[in-house]
């Protein structure tokens, strides 16, 4: 939570109001206010001066933000030193993947990879896009398979242009019983205004693309539920707790036959699956190249399947 609290405080510092900060963070204003209040009660001080226009962090808020930055810096230094030791003594390829790909990725990649490099140690981490960006900054992973990353020291290779779907929970006004894929016009989608939505906090860039599409089509979403991964969001939507968006591959399975999904136009919602690696890094270069080669051969046929 400390890293998230730091992001919250930094965003508040550069916003004119709590509402504006919440919008930047893709959170609701009550949720952000509740988190700040929680830490104010914990430390028995005010962290935000709410009477100021624009709002300002109090001296206590500034001090807490400073200590959180120092704590994050020390943690990063420790991780970097530990990774150097790991590279010297126990070479390990650490791969990050977006959660929906987990099982298929391991079952497809690892047998082929270890057949060629039998002494290689591997570790697979399921990460959101935001967590993957942080992991690259901290040198904690060697590659990531998921949404494209926007970091200056990272290069991404496209694997697949993915179709996104809008999942309608059974409590939605547009829900149609006994169907899975439904066809709903853009103007009729405006019926979703003010309906509950489930969003994934770790996929901010993805959510920006989705929000732009909704906004362009006159849809104002209400993000009532915030979760850390898209699989959890999909399971909650299947229980009727809200609407959400995800990859079409995630919903084409019998376990989600009681949800509706609407295909979103690829020309308006441009989401790519990519494999991302650090630039100018020759650590385990041959092993990483082998993973990328296997991905390009099998991604759409064996990994991106339900």
C-alpha positions in Angstrom: 0.0 0.0 0.0 3.0 2.3 0.6 3.7 2.7 -3.1 0.1 3.4 -3.8 -0.1 5.9 -1.0 2.9 7.7 -2.5 1.2 7.8 -5.9 -1.9 9.2 -4.2 0.0 11.9 -2.4 2.0 12.9 -5.5 -1.2 13.2 -7.5 -2.9 15.3 -4.9 0.1 17.6 -4.8 -0.4 18.3 -8.5 -4.2 18.6 -8.5 -6.5 21.4 -7.6 -9.0 19.2 -5.8 -9.5 15.7 -4.4 -12.0 15.1 -7.2 -9.5 16.0 -9.9 -6.8 13.8 -8.3 -9.3 10.9 -8.1 -10.1 11.3 -11.8 -6.4 11.2 -12.7 -6.1 8.0 -10.7 -9.3 6.4 -12.1 -10.7 6.2 -8.6 -13.8 7.6 -7.1 -13.5 10.7 -5.0 -15.1 9.0 -1.9 -12.6 6.2 -2.1 -9.6 8.5 -2.4 -10.9 10.6 0.5 -11.4 7.5 2.6 -7.8 6.3 2.0 -6.3 9.7 3.0 -8.6 9.8 6.0 -7.4 6.4 7.1 -3.8 7.5 7.2 -4.6 10.8 8.8 -6.2 8.8 11.6 -3.2 6.5 11.7 -0.7 9.3 12.2 -3.1 11.7 14.1 -2.4 14.5 11.7 -3.9 16.2 8.7 -2.2 15.2 5.4 -4.2 17.4 3.1 -5.4 21.0 3.6 -8.9 20.8 2.2 -9.8 24.4 2.8 -7.0 25.6 0.4 -7.9 26.4 -3.2 -6.2 24.6 -4.8 -5.8 21.9 -2.2 -2.3 21.5 -0.7 -0.5 18.8 1.2 0.2 19.9 4.8 3.7 19.8 6.2 2.8 16.4 7.6 1.7 15.3 4.2 4.9 16.6 2.6 7.0 14.8 5.3 5.2 11.5 4.7 5.6 11.7 1.0 9.4 12.4 1.5 9.8 9.3 3.7 7.8 7.1 1.3 10.1 8.2 -1.5 13.2 7.3 0.5 11.7 4.0 1.5 11.0 3.2 -2.2 14.5 4.2 -3.2 16.0 1.9 -0.5 13.8 -1.0 -1.6 14.9 -0.5 -5.2 18.6 -0.4 -4.2 18.2 -3.6 -2.3 16.4 -5.3 -5.2 19.1 -4.3 -7.6 21.9 -5.5 -5.3 20.1 -8.8 -4.8 19.6 -9.3 -8.5 23.3 -8.7 -9.2 24.1 -11.5 -6.7 21.5 -13.7 -8.4 23.0 -13.1 -11.8 26.5 -14.0 -10.6 25.5 -17.1 -8.6 22.2 -18.5 -9.9 21.3 -17.2 -13.4 17.5 -17.0 -13.5 15.2 -15.8 -16.3 12.4 -13.9 -14.7 9.3 -13.4 -16.9 6.3 -11.3 -16.2 2.9 -12.1 -17.8 -0.5 -10.5 -17.7 -2.7 -12.8 -15.5 -5.1 -14.2 -18.2 -2.2 -15.8 -20.0 -0.7 -17.6 -17.0 -1.4 -21.3 -17.4 -1.1 -21.4 -21.2 2.1 -19.4 -21.2 3.9 -21.8 -18.8 2.6 -24.9 -20.5 3.7 -23.7 -23.9 6.9 -21.8 -23.2 8.7 -23.8 -20.5 8.9 -27.2 -22.1 10.5 -25.8 -25.3 12.7 -23.3 -23.4 14.1 -25.9 -20.9 14.6 -28.4 -23.6 17.1 -26.0 -25.2 18.5 -24.6 -22.0 18.3 -27.5 -19.4 20.2 -25.8 -16.6 18.2 -22.5 -16.8 16.3 -21.5 -13.8 13.0 -19.7 -14.5 10.4 -17.7 -12.6 7.1 -16.5 -13.9 5.2 -13.6 -12.3 1.6 -12.6 -13.0 1.7 -8.8 -13.2 -0.5 -5.9 -14.2 0.9 -3.5 -16.7 1.6 -0.9 -13.9 3.4 -3.6 -11.8 5.4 -4.7 -14.9 6.6 -1.1 -15.5 7.7 -0.8 -11.9 9.4 -4.2 -12.1 11.4 -3.1 -15.1 12.4 0.1 -13.4 13.6 -1.9 -10.4 15.3 -4.5 -12.7 13.1 -7.3 -11.2 12.1 -8.9 -14.5 13.7 -9.7 -17.8 10.7 -9.6 -20.1 6.9 -9.0 -19.9 4.1 -10.4 -22.1 1.0 -8.2 -22.0 -0.1 -4.7 -22.9 2.5 -2.5 -24.5 4.7 -0.6 -22.0 5.7 3.0 -22.4 9.2 3.2 -20.8 12.3 4.8 -22.4 14.6 1.9 -21.6 12.1 -0.8 -22.8 11.4 -2.1 -26.3 8.2 -3.9 -27.3 7.5 -6.3 -30.1 3.9 -6.8 -31.3 2.5 -10.3 -30.9 -1.2 -9.8 -31.6 -3.8 -7.0 -32.2 -6.4 -7.9 -29.7 -10.2 -7.6 -29.9 -11.7 -6.1 -26.7 -15.2 -6.7 -25.5 -17.6 -5.0 -23.2 -18.9 -7.5 -20.6 -22.4 -6.9 -19.4 -23.3 -8.2 -16.0 -26.8 -9.8 -15.6 -28.0 -6.7 -13.7 -27.3 -4.4 -16.7 -30.3 -2.8 -18.4 -28.9 -4.1 -21.7 -28.4 -7.7 -20.6 -30.1 -10.3 -22.8 -30.8 -13.7 -21.3 -29.7 -17.0 -23.0 -27.1 -15.2 -25.1 -23.4 -14.7 -24.9 -22.3 -12.4 -27.8 -24.8 -9.6 -28.3 -24.9 -6.8 -30.9 -25.7 -3.3 -29.5 -25.4 0.0 -31.4 -23.1 2.7 -30.1 -26.1 5.0 -29.3 -27.9 2.3 -27.4 -24.8 1.8 -25.3 -25.5 5.2 -23.7 -28.1 3.3 -21.7 -25.0 2.2 -19.6 -24.6 5.8 -18.3 -24.3 5.6 -14.5 -24.3 1.8 -14.4 -21.7 0.2 -12.1 -18.4 -0.7 -13.7 -15.5 -2.8 -12.5 -12.0 -1.4 -13.3 -8.5 -2.8 -12.9 -6.3 -0.3 -11.1 -3.1 -1.8 -12.4 -4.1 -1.2 -16.1 -4.2 2.6 -16.2 -3.1 3.0 -19.9 -5.6 0.3 -20.9 -8.3 2.1 -19.0 -7.4 5.4 -20.6 -8.0 3.9 -24.1 -11.3 2.3 -22.9 -12.5 5.6 -21.3 -11.7 7.5 -24.5 -13.9 5.1 -26.5 -16.7 5.4 -24.0 -16.4 9.2 -23.8 -16.4 9.5 -27.7 -19.6 7.5 -27.7 -21.4 9.5 -24.9 -20.9 6.9 -22.2 -20.0 8.1 -18.7 -18.9 5.1 -16.6 -19.2 4.8 -12.9 -16.2 2.8 -11.5 -17.8 1.3 -8.4 -15.4 -1.6 -7.9 -11.6 -1.5 -8.2 -9.6 -4.7 -8.4 -6.0 -5.6 -9.2 -6.4 -8.0 -12.1 -8.8 -8.6 -15.0 -9.7 -12.2 -14.1 -11.1 -11.0 -10.8 -13.0 -8.2 -12.6 -14.5 -10.8 -15.0 -15.6 -13.1 -12.2 -17.3 -10.3 -10.4 -19.0 -9.2 -13.7 -20.2 -12.8 -14.1 -21.9 -12.5 -10.7 -23.7 -9.4 -11.9 -21.8 -6.9 -9.8 -21.0 -4.6 -12.7 -19.8 -4.2 -16.3 -16.2 -4.4 -17.4 -14.0 -4.7 -20.5 -11.5 -7.4 -21.3 -9.9 -9.5 -24.2 -12.3 -11.6 -26.2 -10.2 -14.6 -25.5 -11.1 -14.3 -21.8 -14.9 -14.7 -22.3 -14.9 -17.4 -24.9 -15.3 -20.2 -22.4 -18.2 -22.2 -21.0 -17.6 -20.9 -17.5 -18.8 -17.4 -18.7 -21.7 -18.5 -20.8 -24.1 -16.5 -18.6 -22.6 -13.2 -19.4 -23.1 -11.0 -22.4 -20.3 -9.4 -24.3 -20.2 -6.8 -27.0 -17.3 -6.6 -29.4 -15.6 -3.2 -29.4 -14.4 -1.8 -32.8 -10.7 -2.5 -33.2 -10.1 0.8 -35.1 -11.3 2.7 -32.0 -10.0 0.5 -29.2 -6.4 -0.3 -30.2 -5.0 -2.8 -27.8 -1.9 -4.9 -28.7 -0.3 -7.9 -26.9 3.4 -7.4 -27.0 6.6 -8.9 -25.5 8.7 -6.2 -23.8 12.4 -6.4 -22.9 15.0 -4.0 -21.6 17.1 -2.2 -24.3 20.8 -2.8 -24.4 20.7 -5.6 -21.9 22.7 -8.7 -22.8 21.8 -10.7 -19.7 20.5 -14.1 -20.8 20.2 -12.7 -24.3 20.0 -16.1 -26.0 17.4 -17.4 -23.6 15.2 -14.3 -24.1 15.5 -14.5 -27.8 14.3 -18.2 -27.6 11.2 -17.1 -25.6 10.4 -14.4 -28.1 10.8 -16.9 -31.0 8.4 -19.4 -29.3 5.9 -16.6 -28.5 5.8 -15.5 -32.1 5.1 -19.1 -33.3 2.5 -20.1 -30.7 0.9 -17.0 -29.2 -2.4 -16.9 -31.1 -2.7 -20.7 -31.4 -1.7 -22.0 -27.9 -1.4 -19.1 -25.5 -4.2 -16.7 -26.4 -6.9 -19.4 -26.1 -9.5 -20.2 -23.5 
